[in-house]
Amino acid sequence: MTPGLLSKLGHALSVANINVYCVSMGEYSVSFFVEETDHEKARDALHAAVDNTSLDALSLLRNIGMITVTGQELIDSPGMLRHLIDPIARSGINLLTVSSSFDSIIVFVTWNDARKTYELIENRFLKGL
């Protein structure tokens, strides 16, 4: 990664007046999750911003579902991420990415899998983990 790259990309989206719901990063990638209606505007802003950077490609995915789980129990329960992810994996749902912080977990799946993923997570909490 290039120092300041996240700032540069985030600034480009900010100037384009695009709300970012989540950022997911890996060693060789940065993913921004935005409203579907802002897709083309985000693509254009990021495309202009990636010129002269270490990024090799810009790709876009559509029809993504975002499920957010927030609560105190995420802070105080070791293995919470595994408890949420296991039933999703057993159902054959592919997780596009997972983002977590001390009190929340966000999972991204295809839109077609979003309702089922939500229900699996909801059932997991109803069972009391």
C-alpha positions, 0 to 999 in steps of 0.5 A, spaced: 500 500 500 501 507 498 501 511 504 496 516 504 492 512 499 486 511 503 486 518 505 486 520 497 480 515 495 476 517 501 477 525 499 475 523 492 469 520 495 467 526 499 468 531 494 463 527 490 458 527 496 458 520 496 456 517 503 461 511 505 457 505 509 464 501 510 471 501 508 474 494 508 482 493 507 487 488 505 494 488 503 492 489 496 485 492 496 481 497 498 473 496 498 468 502 499 461 500 500 456 505 498 449 506 496 447 503 489 444 509 486 452 512 487 455 507 484 457 510 477 459 517 481 463 513 486 466 509 480 468 515 476 471 519 483 475 513 484 477 512 477 480 519 477 483 518 484 487 511 482 491 514 477 498 514 479 497 510 485 499 503 487 493 500 485 492 496 479 485 495 478 478 498 479 472 493 480 465 494 482 460 489 485 452 491 485 447 488 489 450 487 495 447 486 502 449 489 508 447 486 515 450 489 521 450 486 528 451 491 534 451 490 542 455 489 548 455 482 547 460 482 542 465 486 547 464 480 552 463 474 548 470 470 546 468 467 539 462 471 537 465 472 530 465 465 529 458 464 532 455 468 527 459 466 521 458 458 522 451 458 520 452 462 514 458 458 512 454 451 513 448 454 509 453 455 503 452 463 503 459 466 501 461 472 505 464 477 500 467 481 506 466 482 514 468 488 517 468 488 525 470 493 531 470 492 538 462 492 538 459 491 531 460 486 526 458 487 519 457 482 513 456 483 506 453 478 502 450 478 495 443 481 495 440 474 494 443 472 500 441 478 504 435 476 507 437 468 509 443 471 512 439 476 516 435 470 519 441 466 520 444 471 525 437 473 528 436 466 530 443 465 532 441 471 537 435 468 539 438 462 541 442 466 546 449 464 543 
